[in-house]
Amino acid sequence: MNVQAGFILNSILLGAGLAMDAVSVSVANGLEEPGMSGKKTAGIAGTFAFFQWLMPMLGWFFVTSLLSVFRAVEPFLPFVSFALLLYIGGKLCLEGIKGETDENPDSGLGMKALFLQGIATSIDALSVGFTLASYRAAEALLSSVLIALTTFFLCLGALHAGKQAGAVLNRQAKILGGLILIVIGARIFIAG
């Protein structure tokens, strides 16, 4: 295997590893909204992919330019992820317990919640910037793009699976989706 192929394969595998939180959250989103349109599905996967691209690039930038600033903030990142996912997951659980259902096809996951999910599930990718620090800017950019593409396609599949399961589970899907988000947040907090 030549160096280029190794670089591409490593970036894709890194993307698959980093995408697992976003994939789990995508399943939860699909569970919550089984009637989600294809456009919204692509938008959600695209949002997760965007943050999985952005965070390694920010990490690379911090390491190559502002290392002392990043080191000061890094210990707080697991707390931020946990708080965001606990908030969103708890809200979903409460809606499911209260029996709140949305008949409006445009309801479900809003932009604010999606933005928070994107940040919370990609904070670990910020640390990946340390591993990209030895890359030139173009290599770091290419690696981040490959991570984002991997995330996008994995999240599309996860959203589809969640929508299929959500159609069967009905109201309990919100509770299950909320619990998934809380568990992911706790796992990020404990690992961090």
Contacts in CASP RR format, 6 or more apart in sequence:
PFRMAT RR
TARGET T0000
AUTHOR 0000-0000-0000
METHOD contacts of the structure
MODEL  1
MNVQAGFILNSILLGAGLAMDAVSVSVANGLEEPGMSGKKTAGIAGTFAF
FQWLMPMLGWFFVTSLLSVFRAVEPFLPFVSFALLLYIGGKLCLEGIKGE
TDENPDSGLGMKALFLQGIATSIDALSVGFTLASYRAAEALLSSVLIALT
TFFLCLGALHAGKQAGAVLNRQAKILGGLILIVIGARIFIAG
1 9 0 8 1.000
7 139 0 8 1.000
7 142 0 8 1.000
7 143 0 8 1.000
8 146 0 8 1.000
11 142 0 8 1.000
11 143 0 8 1.000
11 146 0 8 1.000
11 147 0 8 1.000
12 146 0 8 1.000
12 147 0 8 1.000
12 150 0 8 1.000
14 128 0 8 1.000
14 131 0 8 1.000
14 143 0 8 1.000
14 147 0 8 1.000
15 52 0 8 1.000
15 146 0 8 1.000
15 147 0 8 1.000
15 150 0 8 1.000
15 151 0 8 1.000
16 150 0 8 1.000
16 154 0 8 1.000
18 52 0 8 1.000
18 56 0 8 1.000
18 122 0 8 1.000
18 124 0 8 1.000
18 125 0 8 1.000
18 128 0 8 1.000
18 147 0 8 1.000
18 151 0 8 1.000
19 48 0 8 1.000
19 52 0 8 1.000
19 147 0 8 1.000
19 150 0 8 1.000
19 151 0 8 1.000
19 154 0 8 1.000
19 155 0 8 1.000
21 120 0 8 1.000
21 121 0 8 1.000
21 122 0 8 1.000
21 124 0 8 1.000
21 184 0 8 1.000
21 188 0 8 1.000
22 48 0 8 1.000
22 51 0 8 1.000
22 52 0 8 1.000
22 117 0 8 1.000
22 118 0 8 1.000
22 121 0 8 1.000
22 122 0 8 1.000
22 151 0 8 1.000
22 154 0 8 1.000
22 155 0 8 1.000
22 158 0 8 1.000
23 154 0 8 1.000
23 155 0 8 1.000
23 158 0 8 1.000
24 158 0 8 1.000
24 180 0 8 1.000
24 184 0 8 1.000
25 48 0 8 1.000
25 85 0 8 1.000
25 117 0 8 1.000
25 118 0 8 1.000
25 120 0 8 1.000
25 121 0 8 1.000
25 180 0 8 1.000
25 181 0 8 1.000
25 184 0 8 1.000
26 44 0 8 1.000
26 45 0 8 1.000
26 48 0 8 1.000
26 154 0 8 1.000
26 155 0 8 1.000
26 156 0 8 1.000
26 157 0 8 1.000
26 158 0 8 1.000
26 159 0 8 1.000
26 162 0 8 1.000
27 158 0 8 1.000
27 159 0 8 1.000
27 161 0 8 1.000
27 162 0 8 1.000
27 165 0 8 1.000
27 177 0 8 1.000
27 180 0 8 1.000
28 89 0 8 1.000
28 92 0 8 1.000
28 162 0 8 1.000
28 176 0 8 1.000
28 177 0 8 1.000
28 178 0 8 1.000
28 180 0 8 1.000
28 181 0 8 1.000
29 36 0 8 1.000
29 44 0 8 1.000
29 109 0 8 1.000
29 117 0 8 1.000
29 159 0 8 1.000
29 162 0 8 1.000
30 36 0 8 1.000
30 159 0 8 1.000
30 161 0 8 1.000
30 162 0 8 1.000
30 163 0 8 1.000
30 165 0 8 1.000
30 166 0 8 1.000
30 173 0 8 1.000
31 162 0 8 1.000
31 163 0 8 1.000
31 165 0 8 1.000
31 166 0 8 1.000
31 169 0 8 1.000
31 173 0 8 1.000
31 174 0 8 1.000
31 176 0 8 1.000
31 177 0 8 1.000
31 180 0 8 1.000
32 92 0 8 1.000
32 108 0 8 1.000
32 109 0 8 1.000
32 166 0 8 1.000
32 173 0 8 1.000
32 174 0 8 1.000
32 177 0 8 1.000
32 178 0 8 1.000
33 40 0 8 1.000
33 102 0 8 1.000
33 107 0 8 1.000
33 108 0 8 1.000
33 109 0 8 1.000
33 163 0 8 1.000
34 162 0 8 1.000
34 163 0 8 1.000
34 164 0 8 1.000
34 165 0 8 1.000
34 166 0 8 1.000
34 167 0 8 1.000
34 173 0 8 1.000
35 105 0 8 1.000
35 163 0 8 1.000
35 167 0 8 1.000
36 44 0 8 1.000
36 159 0 8 1.000
36 163 0 8 1.000
37 105 0 8 1.000
40 109 0 8 1.000
41 156 0 8 1.000
41 159 0 8 1.000
41 160 0 8 1.000
41 163 0 8 1.000
42 156 0 8 1.000
44 109 0 8 1.000
44 114 0 8 1.000
44 155 0 8 1.000
44 159 0 8 1.000
45 151 0 8 1.000
45 152 0 8 1.000
45 153 0 8 1.000
45 155 0 8 1.000
45 156 0 8 1.000
45 159 0 8 1.000
46 152 0 8 1.000
46 155 0 8 1.000
47 114 0 8 1.000
47 115 0 8 1.000
47 117 0 8 1.000
47 118 0 8 1.000
48 117 0 8 1.000
48 118 0 8 1.000
48 121 0 8 1.000
48 122 0 8 1.000
48 151 0 8 1.000
48 152 0 8 1.000
48 155 0 8 1.000
49 148 0 8 1.000
49 149 0 8 1.000
49 151 0 8 1.000
49 152 0 8 1.000
49 155 0 8 1.000
50 148 0 8 1.000
51 118 0 8 1.000
51 119 0 8 1.000
51 121 0 8 1.000
51 122 0 8 1.000
51 125 0 8 1.000
52 122 0 8 1.000
52 125 0 8 1.000
52 144 0 8 1.000
52 147 0 8 1.000
52 148 0 8 1.000
52 151 0 8 1.000
53 144 0 8 1.000
53 145 0 8 1.000
53 147 0 8 1.000
53 148 0 8 1.000
54 122 0 8 1.000
54 144 0 8 1.000
55 122 0 8 1.000
55 123 0 8 1.000
55 125 0 8 1.000
55 126 0 8 1.000
55 128 0 8 1.000
56 125 0 8 1.000
56 126 0 8 1.000
56 128 0 8 1.000
56 129 0 8 1.000
56 132 0 8 1.000
56 140 0 8 1.000
56 143 0 8 1.000
56 144 0 8 1.000
56 147 0 8 1.000
57 129 0 8 1.000
57 140 0 8 1.000
57 141 0 8 1.000
57 144 0 8 1.000
58 126 0 8 1.000
58 129 0 8 1.000
59 70 0 8 1.000
59 126 0 8 1.000
59 127 0 8 1.000
59 128 0 8 1.000
59 129 0 8 1.000
59 130 0 8 1.000
59 132 0 8 1.000
60 129 0 8 1.000
60 132 0 8 1.000
60 133 0 8 1.000
60 135 0 8 1.000
60 140 0 8 1.000
60 144 0 8 1.000
62 69 0 8 1.000
62 70 0 8 1.000
62 126 0 8 1.000
62 129 0 8 1.000
63 70 0 8 1.000
63 129 0 8 1.000
63 130 0 8 1.000
63 132 0 8 1.000
63 133 0 8 1.000
64 133 0 8 1.000
70 126 0 8 1.000
74 127 0 8 1.000
77 123 0 8 1.000
77 124 0 8 1.000
77 126 0 8 1.000
77 127 0 8 1.000
77 192 0 8 1.000
78 123 0 8 1.000
78 188 0 8 1.000
78 189 0 8 1.000
78 191 0 8 1.000
78 192 0 8 1.000
79 189 0 8 1.000
80 119 0 8 1.000
80 120 0 8 1.000
80 123 0 8 1.000
81 119 0 8 1.000
81 120 0 8 1.000
81 121 0 8 1.000
81 123 0 8 1.000
81 124 0 8 1.000
81 185 0 8 1.000
81 188 0 8 1.000
81 189 0 8 1.000
82 185 0 8 1.000
82 186 0 8 1.000
82 188 0 8 1.000
82 189 0 8 1.000
84 116 0 8 1.000
84 117 0 8 1.000
84 119 0 8 1.000
84 120 0 8 1.000
85 117 0 8 1.000
85 120 0 8 1.000
85 121 0 8 1.000
85 181 0 8 1.000
85 182 0 8 1.000
85 184 0 8 1.000
85 185 0 8 1.000
85 188 0 8 1.000
86 181 0 8 1.000
86 182 0 8 1.000
86 185 0 8 1.000
86 186 0 8 1.000
87 116 0 8 1.000
88 113 0 8 1.000
88 116 0 8 1.000
88 117 0 8 1.000
88 120 0 8 1.000
88 178 0 8 1.000
88 181 0 8 1.000
89 177 0 8 1.000
89 178 0 8 1.000
89 179 0 8 1.000
89 181 0 8 1.000
89 182 0 8 1.000
90 178 0 8 1.000
90 181 0 8 1.000
90 182 0 8 1.000
91 178 0 8 1.000
92 174 0 8 1.000
92 175 0 8 1.000
92 177 0 8 1.000
92 178 0 8 1.000
92 181 0 8 1.000
93 174 0 8 1.000
93 175 0 8 1.000
93 177 0 8 1.000
93 178 0 8 1.000
93 179 0 8 1.000
93 182 0 8 1.000
95 174 0 8 1.000
96 171 0 8 1.000
96 172 0 8 1.000
96 174 0 8 1.000
96 175 0 8 1.000
97 175 0 8 1.000
99 171 0 8 1.000
99 174 0 8 1.000
100 174 0 8 1.000
101 171 0 8 1.000
102 108 0 8 1.000
109 117 0 8 1.000
117 181 0 8 1.000
120 185 0 8 1.000
120 188 0 8 1.000
121 184 0 8 1.000
123 188 0 8 1.000
124 188 0 8 1.000
125 147 0 8 1.000
128 147 0 8 1.000
129 140 0 8 1.000
132 139 0 8 1.000
132 140 0 8 1.000
132 143 0 8 1.000
132 144 0 8 1.000
135 143 0 8 1.000
165 173 0 8 1.000
166 173 0 8 1.000
169 176 0 8 1.000
END
